[in-house]
Amino acid sequence: MTKNLPPRSVTFRRTMNDAREAIAKDLFAADRVLEMASRAAAAGENFIVISPPRPIDLHGTDAAQSLTTILEREGFTTSWDSHEHPTNVALPPYFDLLIRWDTEKGPQK
C-alpha cells in the first residue's frame, strides 16, 4: 500500500525546506529589513544583524539570496557570519546576515 510513497526522511526534508523558505521569506523581506536599517542609521549605527529565530540555516534560501542581491545593488555590504550549532553535536552551522552601509561602495548595476 505504501510502496509508491517516498521514505519519511524524504518527506521530512521537503517539509523542512518549505518551512525554512517560509521563515526566510518573512525574516528577509526587503521592506522590513530596509526599515530596520533606516531606524539603525537614524540611531547612529552603521550596521544591522539579521539572525534566524533559532539555530537553523537560512542563508541558502531564495529569500536570503534575493535580499542580498537587492541590498548589494543599493550599495550595502553584506556578509554571512557562521555559528556552530549550540547542541555540541556535529550539525551544520547557522548564519547571521550582517548588513553594513559605512563603506563608499555605491549602488551596483
Summary of the structure (lengths in Angstrom):
residues: 109
radius of gyration: 17.1
end to end distance: 54.9
largest distance: 63.0
contacts: 256
relative contact order: 0.18
helix: 41%
strand: 17%
